[in-house]
Amino acid sequence: MSRFNLLEENWIRVLEEGEMKEVSLITLLENAEKYRCLAGEMATQDFAMLRFLLAVLHTVFSRVNADGEAYEFLEIDEKFRQQEAVSEDDEEEYNDALMETWKTLWQRGKFPSVVRKYLEAWKDHFYLLDEKYPFYQVTKEEILSRMKGGKNPSSISGKNLNRNISESDNKIALFSPMTIEYKSKMKEGEFARWLLMLQGYIGLSDKAIVGEEKYKASKGWLFDIGGIFLNGDTLFETLMLNLKIVVKSVGDILPIQRPCWEYSGAENIDRSFLGIADNLAELYTNWSRASLLDSAIDFLKDIKLDIVKLPELDHRMMEIEPMTLWKYNDSGENKNFYTPRKYRPGQALWRSFGLITVPSDLSENGREPGIITWLSKIEKYIQNPRVRISAVGMQDDGNATSWVPVNEMIDDLALHEIVLFEKGKEGWVVRIKEIVEDTKEVIGFVYKDFLKDLYDIRNTKKSVEEELEQAYFALDKPFRDWLSGIDESSSKEDKIKQWKETLLYAMKDRALEKVNEYRKRDIKGIYEENAKGVKNIFTAYEHFLFRLKKKLNQE
């Protein structure tokens, strides 16, 4: 029996005029311009939801234009399915047509009725509970037929599926927002939201696999990337800003958008073993688990979801991912390849500025996030020079055998587009990259060495890392204010001088606070045989101040 159709039932949380409300999928896409943003239980959940919504839009508008008419380069059937891939010979014309669709949608400020028509054509695949096509799940027969030796799926309870609790059956969450009686209970809409998030962020603590041969299981693709996206003033704008509609050929054809709901659970399992996705709709709806909820479940009782691990995507082959930072690997299993770069807990996004936008002279040695490259293509149509970049990631427990999600990491940057796109040798991109690197050197080397000297003098055996993070934290708001204050009228020399002076006085004051905590031992100091003599709190400070001024050219 089919239950809870996501096209019609309210389940997606949005913010409208400061109030959170739940709406259906069709209602959201027909009224996206009225909502401020997604407003789920967690930012990571909203990121998974954003990509799901983008997958709908990528699928629809890769096949029809803003007026609902099929592109001349392809044929579609009664369910809007693309019959054949577009030829490489038509790549330029096809992408021109896609860009025209994007521009028309942006100008109209609203998604057309063809989105509803497409979704209604696939209505039977959007039932949360169904005996044939359960949403983002498999049927009992599809999964059990692929389990060997009489093995059964693992299971995850509602209290673990809900990442605001994350309580396993072996360890009680001490600060749960819910009482014991309700920890594993959730309504249909809430379950649907957490199910989307599970496919993106889960870890490796469960055990069941498909078949008997071992494979590298997925932690959830979103778990492994440092996610970034562009934020608009409305949900419509956010969706459009991140709708990277143009495509690149693979071989002699252009990939067809293949969202998971256009396939059976068995087909999605089989496709997962390819280890790659060549289109964004498939990537945005990638599964980390073959999951199964009893279609006869009573939602007044505890939730228990059966799950089986699926293979991870090949991180070396996923260049199409636009919503991540990238790193080049000099060693390890991914040596000589770019792979998504996860966030480091506690590190502000601006500290990775050199990975957000790549200067022209370094473009061959760096990989810019696709969403930033896309923004450079559409910024002339947006007519808003201010850019808001949001970042979201998931911290793990550091245990390589489980990789349990433990904490989400979020950040935002507000800046002028000139900061991202003036990429010449004397442009803002290069100059700000240098400023960020100078700031990191001041804290990570100059100030760090001062702290080490101080600890030597006091004979203190402790790490300086906490002090360094506190220094970064103190500089966070000043740097954001400085960066957001740059516009087309700003003088590079004046702005750079302004930041260097801010950095100089901030770090000088920070070091002086340490000096003012002096004790007799600090004044007496210690004798260093290989140095010039006695090192005490005052000589250490003078040495720090000399290096600080030299680094910032403030002698």
Secondary structure, 3 states (H helix, E strand, C coil): CCEEECCCCCCEEEEECCEEEEECHHHHHHCHHHCCEECCCCHHHHHHHHHHHHHHHHHHHCCECCCCCECCCCCECCCCCECCCEEHHHHHHHHHHHHHHHHHHHHHCCCCCHHHHHHHHCHHHCEEECCCCCCCCCCHHHHHCCCCCCCCCEEEEHHHHCCCCCCCCCCCCCCCCCCHHHCCCCCHHHHHHHHHHHHHCCCCCCCCECCCCCCCECCCHHHHCCEEEECCCCHHHHHHHCCCCCCCCECCEECCCCCHHHCCHHHHHHHHCCCCCCCHHHHHCCCCEEEECCCCCCCCCCCEEEEEECECCCHHHCCCCCCEEEEECCCCCCCCCEEEECCCCCCCHHHHHHHHCCCHHHCCCCCCCHHHHHHHHHHHHHCCCEEEEEEEEEEECCCCCCCCEEEEEEEEEEEECHHHHCCCCCCHHHHHHHHHHHHHHHHHHHHHHHHHHHHHHCCCCCCCHHHHHHHHHHHHHHHHHHHHCCCCCCCHHHHHHHHHHHHHHHHHHHHHHHHCCCCHHHHHCEECCCCCCEECHHHHHHHHHHHHHHHCCCC
